[in-house]
């Protein structure tokens, strides 16, 4: 089974948001609604917490289909947090 097919739409969206939030060109998302901006800020805050702890994340390219091992771990953490 292809890993991408195993990702739910919400996980695919989170993966895309993580990758977009990591971009440094200032055009992280073409949609600029308040919810998107708040989600981007939260994702950047989360990434900064990890970076401040000395952890470097290996993210895939925007548009890549397969999650990296780090991205898979982050998706698992988010899923676990949703289910307590």
PERA-V27759 format. One record per backbone hydrogen bond with DSSP energy under -0.5 kcal/mol. CO is the residue of the C=O (numbers start at 1). NH is the residue of the N-H. E is the energy in kcal/mol with one decimal. If there is no record, write none. Layout:
co: <CO	CO>
nh: <NH	NH>
e: <E	E>
This chain:
co: <2	3	3	4	8	9	10	11	12	13	14	15	16	17	18	20	30	33	34	35	36	37	38	39	40	41	42	43	44	45	46	47	48	49	50	51	54	57	58	61	68	69	70	71	72	73	74	75	76	77	78	79	81>
nh: <6	6	7	7	12	13	14	15	16	17	18	19	20	21	22	23	32	37	38	39	40	41	42	43	44	45	46	47	48	49	50	51	52	53	55	54	56	59	71	64	72	73	74	75	76	77	78	79	80	81	82	83	84>
e: <-0.9	-0.8	-0.7	-1.2	-2.4	-2.3	-2.3	-2.6	-2.3	-2.5	-2.6	-2.1	-2.6	-2.8	-1.1	-1.2	-0.6	-2.5	-2.5	-2.3	-2.6	-2.4	-2.3	-2.4	-2.6	-2.4	-2.4	-2.5	-2.5	-2.0	-1.9	-2.6	-3.0	-1.2	-2.3	-1.9	-0.5	-0.8	-0.5	-2.4	-2.7	-2.2	-2.3	-2.5	-2.1	-2.2	-2.5	-2.4	-2.4	-2.3	-1.7	-1.1	-0.9>
